[in-house]
Amino acid sequence: MITALRLVLGVVVAHPAMALGITLVQETWFGGVGYHESSVAELAMAGLFTFLCAVLAGAIAALVAGRGGRVAALIMSALIVAETIWLIMTGRADGPVWFDVLAASSLIVGILGGAEVTMRLHGRHPAGAELASRPTR
């Protein structure tokens, strides 16, 4: 029960933290980022910092969720997929589809990577990792 609560709390804390960080980067630091409005250099820099926000969010999710850190990261990734589909289908995404899919993919990679590194740094290796690393006789 506590593991499930920590998992939910990990998502509830990390996902809004990521959204806040992304808003800070894209709207405050860069004055609004868009495919048609921003230069390639602005898109690259905003993309890098946005990715780092996702890595940090994955780490937060893993720290809060504990043993359920990977599941929390997967839930957050599913939310990114759902949001991206919704934005594209409703016409709220202003760039080409490939651009929005690439942006969402970078968030997912960042979330999963941040969670995985954090889990491993805290000694929470994937199930079966110990068996795979043992020498055979």
Helices and strands as residue ranges (DSSP letters): H 2-23, I 24-29, H 40-65, G 66-68, H 69-89, H 97-121, H 129-133
